[in-house]
Amino acid sequence: MTTPNPYTQQPATAFWRSAVAERHILDIENIWQPRFAIDKSTRISTFGSCFAQHFGRELRKRGFDWVNGEIAPHAASEALRKKFGYDLFSARTGNIYTTSLLRQWLRWALEDAAQPGEAWQANGRVYDPFRPAIEPDGFESVAEMRKSRDVAVAALAHVVRHSDVFTFTLGLTECWRRVGGEVEYPICPGTSAGAFSAAKYEHVQQGFDEVWRNLRRAITLLRRARPGLKILLTVSPVPMTATATGDHVLVASTAAKSILRAVADAATKRFDFVDYFPGYELVSQPPARGMFYSANMRSVNAVGVEFVMQTFLKSITPAPSAADEFIGALGPPEPARNPLGAAPKLPQAEEMDALACEEEILAAFGPDGGRDA
């Protein structure tokens, strides 16, 4: 008797034709089976690159227990809270694009590691090198800047110790560091504030080994502070604004996302308390045909964000949920459709509110001066 080969025993989701090509993107099923339970009583914190702002906001809108370590003044309007970096992440850390920057913040918060005394200046105001966009008009003094960051560091420590699930969106592999040291900045010095000096700052392109090593160390810090903490990773589907590698930005962005996705995969295989949610795949891969991006081909539009969130909700909810209603509203699936056919017609959707992303400022230094950034 002939022994069946392993592929004859695989489910339909293991084959591209049945799982992807013959399905509408909105009808792709079983793309994520959560490793641990998440519901509205789960205390969830969110940090990472710009796309993590969508995730945190949508969790709050849907009534999840989003952990907020730095609550804005009661009288502050929504626009004012956003302007000053409240409610974007679970603490006012600003965007944390890399695993090394995450580790740096966690060392400050959980190990009481010394923070650099550096401050950036612009137009007579003081800016935090590690949160350059958190005070858009700058601080009055270095002391005020340090006090504000101390609050954020304490808030991060509180959030970690009071979360059930810590979500982190990996965004970049390129970074800027102080020459000869490990101090890292979320943006190139001299772009938003400060002054660039090749003698002081260097560009670093992190490979798989460095990204993975820093993620492991960050995970160790998280679990030491909060035993039993679950970690949910995502990869941002937002391409890079600019690169300093010398490569074409499309090539550099693809390389970066590939490394980050591989690191996320390594983490889920290494740790049973780490999971990965495939928002990156849902938005950026061929089945979506680019329909979830805005005209600039970077920003994820409102339909894309809603689709990602509804896929998340449907995956964590055994019974039928609002996800089915959303997918139904966009039209029936198209089985056996031509995989090379035109993208399906989607309802018009207003653009999402602009995210607070330090990286976006890099577009202003391009040949078009940041047009359509």
N, C-alpha and C positions, 0 to 999 in steps of 0.2 A: 504494500500500500504506500502511495506517495504521501509524504508529509507536507501538509499545506505550508506555503511560505508565510512569513510573518505578516505580509500585507493583506492577506485574505482575512485576517482576524481583526483588522483595524476598522473603527467606526467611520461613518461618512465624513466626519469632521477632519479626518486625516488626509483627505484627498482634495486637491485644489478645485477640480471640476465640480464635485458635489457640494463642497463646503463654501466655495467662493464664486467660481465662474457662472454657475447656474443660479445664483442668488443675487438679489438686489442687496446693496450694502446694508440697507436698513433691515434686511431679513436674515442676516448672518446670525447663526445661533451658537450657543455654547462656547463663545469665544473666551470666556473667563469663568472658572469655577473657584470661588473664593476659598482660600486655605483656612480662614478663621471667620467666625461669625461677626457681622457688622449689622447693627440696627440703630434706631434712633436713640437708644439709651447708651450707645457706645460713645465714649468721650474721644473725639477725633481732633487732632491738631494738624495743621497744614503749613509746610514750609517749602522753599525751593525757588525755582525759576519763575518767570512771569506767569506761565500757564497755571501754576498752583493757585494763583489768585482766583481764577475761574472756579476751581474745585472748591476752595473754601467758601466763596460767595454762594455757590449753588447748594452746598450742604446746609448753610445757614437758612437759605430761602426755603428749603424743604424740611426744616424743623429738626435737623440733626443736632446732637450735642457737641457743637464746635467749641473747642477750648480756646478762650480768649484771655491771654495773660496781660494785655495792656488795653484797658477799656478807655475809649475816648471821653473827653469831658461831656457831660450830659447835654449841654446846650449846643454842642457842635453839630452843624448840619452834615448830611451825608457827603456833600461835596468837600466840606472842610476836613472831615475825617479822612477821606481818601487823599486829599492834598498833603496831609501831614502823616500819611503812612499808617493810619489806624485801620483795622479790620481787613487789611490785605493778607496778612499772615497771622499766626497765632501769637506773635510778638512783633514788635516794631524793629525787626532785624533788617528789613529791606529784602531784596532778592538775594537768595543764596544759590548761585549758579552751579557751583562745583562741589564735589565731595570733600575736597580739601578745605574749602571755605566753610562747609558745614562743620567739619572737625574743628576748625579754628574757633567758631562760635561756641561749640559744645565744650571745648577746653576752658574758655572763659567762664561759661555758665556752670559747669559741673566739676571742674577741677580747680577753679579759682586761679587759673593761669593769668600771668601779668598781661595786661592790654598795652599795646604800643601807645606812646604818648604823642604820636604824630597828629597834627591837625593841618587841614588845608585852608587856604585863604583865597577869597575872591571878593572884590569890590568892598573891602573893609569888613567882610563878614567871615565867620568861621564855619567850615563844613567838616562833617565827620568823614574821614577817608573810607570808613567801612560801612557807612550808610549815607552816601552823598546826596541822595534824593529825599531823605526823611524830613528835612527842614528845607523847603524849597527856597526860602529867603535867607538861609543860614542862621547860625547862632550868634549871639552877641559876644560870647567869650569862649575860650577853650574850656573853662570850668563848667559853663553851662552845657557845652557839647558832651563833656565827659559824664556829667551827671545824667544827662538824657540817655547816653549809651549804657550806663550802669543800670538804669531802670530796665532797659531792654534785655540786658544780660540776665538780671534777676527774673524777669518775666519768662525768658526762655527756660531757665531752670525750673520755675514753677510749672510751666506747661508740660515739660517732659515728665515731671513727677506726678502729674495729675491727668495724664492721657492714658487711654487704653490702646489707641492706635495712633502712631506717629507717621504721617504721610510726608514723603519727600519726593519732589519732582526734580529729576536730574536734567540740567539744561545745557551746560557747556563743558568742554575740556580745556579750552584755552583760558589762560588767566594771566594776571599781572602780579608780580611779587617784588618785594624788596631784594635787591641784589645781595647774594650771599646769605640769604635767610629764608625763613618759611612764612613770613608775614605776607598775607595775600589781600588783595583789594578786589571789590566786585566790579570795578571799572578801571580803565586805563587812567592813571594820574594825568592831569592836564586836559582832560576832556570836559568833565562837568565842573571841576574846580581843581585847585592846586596847580602845580607846574610840573611838566614832565622833564625828567633828567635821565639820560641813558646810563649815567653813573650810579643812579639810585634805584632805578626800576628796570625790571626785565620781563620780557614776554616768555611765557612757558606754555608749551603744547604738551599736555599730559597724555600719556598713552594708557593702555589698558591696565598695566601693572600698578601705576601710580593712582589711578582713579579707584581701582579695586582695593588697594591697600588703605587708602584714606576712608573709603566707605566702611571697611571692616573695623577700622579704629573708631569711627563714629558710632557704629552699631555697638561696639563694646562699651563706649561711654554711655550710650542711651540705656542699655540693659543693666549696667551697673547702677545707674541712678534710679531706674524703674524696672526691677525684676518682673518678668512677665509681660513687658511691653511688646506689642505687636508692631511691625513696621510694614507699611504699604508703600511700595516704590512705583513711580511712573516716570516716563521719559517725555519731556516736552516735545510736542509735534511742531513747535515754532522754529523755523530755521534761524540760523545765525544772521544778525544784522550786518556784521562785517568780520573779516579775519585779518590777522597780522602774520599769517604763516607764509604768505607769498603765493599760496594756491588760489585758484578760482574759488569764490565763496561757496558755490554749489558743491564743489569737491570737498572743501574743508568742512562744510556743514554736514554732509553725508558721512564723512569720516568720524566726526564728533558724535553724531547720533548713533552710529554703529558701535562705537566704543561704549557709550552709555548703556545702550540696550544689552550689550554683551555682559557688562558689569551687573546690571539688574538681574540677568539670567543666572549669573554665577552666584549672586546673593541668595536667590530662591533655592538653588540647589544645595547651597552650603548650610542655610539656616531654615529650620521648619517654622520659625516665627516670622519670617519675611515672605511677603507676597508681592506680586507684580500685577498691576492693572493695565491692560493694553490700550490705553487711550491714544498712544502714539500710533499704533497700527490702525486703529479705527479712522483716524483723521488723515494720515499721511500716505498710506499705502495705495497701490493701484486700484483696488475696488472702489475707493472713494472718488477717483477721477478728479481730485482737486476741488470738489464741490463744497468742501467745508472750509476753504480758505477765502479770505477777502481778496479784493483786487490786487493788493500788494503781494499776494502769494506767500505771505508770512502769517498774518493775523488769522486766528481761527474765528469764523463768523458765528452768529448766534445759533444757527441751525446745527453747526458742528458741536458747539458746546452742549447744546440740549441733547443731541444724539449721544454724546459721550456720557453725560450724566444719566440719561435714561437707560443706557446699557449697563451702567454701574448699578442702578436701582433694580433693574430686572434681574441682574445676576445675584444680588444679595437677598432678593425677595422670592421665596419659593412659589407663592401664588401669583396669578396675573396682577400686574401693577399698572400704573399710569404709563409705563413704557409702551405697553401694547396700544394704548389710546393714541400716543404720540406717533408711533409708527403707522398706525392705521390712518391718521390724519394726513400723512404725507403720501398716501396712495398705496395700493396693493403691491406686493412683491412681484417681480418679473422673472419667473422661473424660465430656464432655458433661453435667456436673452443672449444676444450676440455680445460676447465679452469685449468686442471692439466697437460696439455701438455708441451712440451719443449718450452723454450723461443724462439721467432722468431729470425731468423738470421738477424743481423744488419751489415751494412758496417763497416769495420775497421775504427777506428777514433784515431788520435793521442791524447795523454793525454793533458789535459789543462795545461797551464803554472802553476807552483806551486804558490799557493796563499801565501800572507804574513800573517801568522797566528802565533801569540805568543804561542797559545795553543799547536802547533805542537811540541814545544821543550820538552813538558812533556814526549813524547815518548822515548826520550833519557835516561830517568831514569827508564825505564822498564827493565825486565830481558834480553831482546834481544838487549838492547842498542839502540833502535830506528830503527831496521831493518824494511824496508818497511813502514816507517812512512809517 
